[in-house]
Amino acid sequence: MRLVNHERNAMDLRTTPVHLGLGSRAKPVEGFTWDPEVLQAYSAAVAADGAEGRMVMIFDGDGLGDHWESHPAGDELVVCLSGSVTVTRDVGGVPDRVLLGPGEATINPAGVWHVVDMEGPTSILAITATLGTDHRRRTDTRPTERVGTPGPEEAR
């Protein structure tokens, strides 16, 4: 995994996210994967950006999300590019659902647990405050209750 300066070629945001950092810098993240070691290397490489750092990435999918997540350092913007997606937030133990179609967006506030369910083939664009992001496996319990094994960010 490495951050690239001044990329001039086209890139696929499905496989190569872009890190937005201090000084209005945009750097592609070559070799990014969801592997715990790569996530750790990414976190270390962008640590100086603190809570201002953001990751921009496109996700394609179909079906229920397998985990809840929370971004304590900042808000997350979720944009539906195609298909249909339901974003469910846990607000004080009460589910708050937002249905998005193509071109529609929602903001997940900092620190609010949320899960994304894609209904049929769907693409979303996410701009995420990555510092301190936490994941919980999706179960029948609320996301704030620790169950199962830790996510990649907890395995440090």
C-alpha positions as CSV (number, residue, x, y, z in Angstrom):
1,M,0.0,0.0,0.0
2,R,1.3,3.4,-0.9
3,L,0.0,6.9,-1.4
4,V,0.6,8.3,-4.8
5,N,1.5,11.9,-5.5
6,H,0.2,13.6,-8.7
7,E,-1.5,10.7,-10.4
8,R,-2.4,11.7,-13.9
9,N,-4.0,8.4,-15.2
10,A,-7.5,7.3,-14.8
11,M,-8.2,5.2,-11.7
12,D,-11.0,2.9,-10.6
13,L,-12.4,4.1,-7.3
14,R,-13.7,0.5,-6.7
15,T,-10.1,-0.8,-6.3
16,T,-8.0,2.4,-5.7
17,P,-9.6,4.7,-3.2
18,V,-8.4,8.3,-2.9
19,H,-7.3,9.9,0.4
20,L,-8.2,13.5,0.9
21,G,-5.9,15.1,3.4
22,L,-4.6,18.4,4.8
23,G,-3.7,21.1,2.4
24,S,-6.5,20.0,0.1
25,R,-4.3,17.1,-1.2
26,A,-5.8,14.1,-3.0
27,K,-3.7,11.0,-3.1
28,P,-4.7,7.6,-4.7
29,V,-4.1,4.7,-2.3
30,E,-2.4,2.0,-4.5
31,G,-2.5,-1.6,-3.3
32,F,-5.4,-0.9,-0.9
33,T,-7.3,-3.9,0.5
34,W,-9.4,-4.6,3.6
35,D,-6.6,-6.7,5.0
36,P,-5.8,-5.7,8.6
37,E,-2.1,-5.1,7.8
38,V,-3.0,-2.9,4.8
39,L,-5.5,-1.0,6.9
40,Q,-2.8,-0.5,9.6
41,A,-0.3,0.8,7.0
42,Y,-2.9,3.1,5.5
43,S,-3.8,4.5,9.0
44,A,-0.1,5.1,9.7
45,A,0.5,6.8,6.4
46,V,-2.3,9.3,6.9
47,A,-2.1,9.8,10.6
48,A,-0.8,13.3,10.3
49,D,-4.1,14.3,8.6
50,G,-6.0,13.4,11.9
51,A,-9.7,13.9,11.9
52,E,-9.6,16.0,8.6
53,G,-8.5,13.0,6.5
54,R,-11.2,11.4,4.3
55,M,-11.3,8.3,2.1
56,V,-13.3,8.4,-1.2
57,M,-14.3,5.0,-2.6
58,I,-17.0,3.3,-4.7
59,F,-18.6,0.1,-3.5
60,D,-20.6,-2.3,-5.6
61,G,-22.9,-4.8,-4.1
62,D,-26.2,-6.6,-3.8
63,G,-27.8,-7.6,-0.5
64,L,-27.6,-6.9,3.2
65,G,-24.5,-5.3,4.7
66,D,-22.6,-7.7,6.9
67,H,-21.4,-5.2,9.5
68,W,-22.3,-2.0,11.3
69,E,-19.8,0.8,11.3
70,S,-19.2,4.1,13.1
71,H,-16.9,7.0,12.2
72,P,-16.2,9.0,15.4
73,A,-13.9,11.5,13.8
74,G,-16.4,13.0,11.3
75,D,-19.5,12.7,9.2
76,E,-19.7,10.3,6.2
77,L,-21.4,11.1,2.9
78,V,-23.1,8.2,1.1
79,V,-24.2,8.8,-2.5
80,C,-26.2,6.2,-4.5
81,L,-24.8,6.0,-8.0
82,S,-27.1,3.3,-9.3
83,G,-29.6,0.8,-7.9
84,S,-31.3,1.3,-4.5
85,V,-29.7,1.4,-1.1
86,T,-31.2,1.6,2.4
87,V,-29.0,3.2,5.1
88,T,-30.1,2.3,8.6
89,R,-28.7,4.3,11.6
90,D,-29.0,3.3,15.2
91,V,-30.1,6.5,16.9
92,G,-30.5,5.8,20.6
93,G,-31.6,2.2,19.9
94,V,-34.2,3.3,17.4
95,P,-33.6,2.4,13.7
96,D,-33.6,5.4,11.4
97,R,-33.8,4.3,7.8
98,V,-33.2,6.4,4.6
99,L,-33.9,4.9,1.2
100,L,-31.7,6.3,-1.6
101,G,-32.0,6.0,-5.4
102,P,-29.6,7.1,-8.1
103,G,-28.2,10.6,-7.4
104,E,-29.5,10.8,-3.9
105,A,-27.3,11.1,-0.8
106,T,-27.4,11.0,3.0
107,I,-25.0,12.0,5.7
108,N,-24.2,9.6,8.6
109,P,-23.3,11.9,11.5
110,A,-20.0,11.4,13.3
111,G,-20.2,8.5,15.9
112,V,-23.6,7.2,14.7
113,W,-23.7,3.4,14.0
114,H,-25.0,2.6,10.6
115,V,-25.4,-0.3,8.1
116,V,-25.9,-0.2,4.3
117,D,-28.3,-2.6,2.5
118,M,-28.2,-2.8,-1.3
119,E,-31.4,-3.8,-3.0
120,G,-30.4,-5.5,-6.3
121,P,-27.1,-4.6,-8.0
122,T,-26.1,-1.2,-6.5
123,S,-23.1,1.2,-6.6
124,I,-22.5,3.8,-3.9
125,L,-19.8,6.4,-3.4
126,A,-18.7,7.0,0.2
127,I,-16.6,9.9,1.5
128,T,-15.6,8.7,5.0
129,A,-13.7,10.1,7.9
130,T,-11.5,7.1,8.5
131,L,-9.7,8.0,11.8
132,G,-11.0,5.7,14.5
133,T,-13.6,3.9,12.3
134,D,-15.1,0.9,14.1
135,H,-16.9,-2.1,12.7
136,R,-19.2,-4.7,14.4
137,R,-20.4,-7.8,12.8
138,R,-24.1,-7.6,12.0
139,T,-26.2,-9.7,14.3
140,D,-29.7,-9.5,15.9
141,T,-28.2,-7.2,18.6
142,R,-27.7,-3.5,18.5
143,P,-24.3,-2.4,17.0
144,T,-23.2,-0.8,20.2
145,E,-23.3,-4.2,22.0
146,R,-20.0,-6.0,21.4
147,V,-20.5,-9.5,20.0
148,G,-18.5,-11.8,17.8
149,T,-15.0,-11.2,16.7
150,P,-13.3,-7.8,16.4
151,G,-13.2,-6.1,13.0
152,P,-10.0,-5.2,11.3
153,E,-9.6,-1.8,13.2
154,E,-9.9,-3.6,16.5
155,A,-7.3,-6.2,15.8
156,R,-4.4,-3.7,16.3
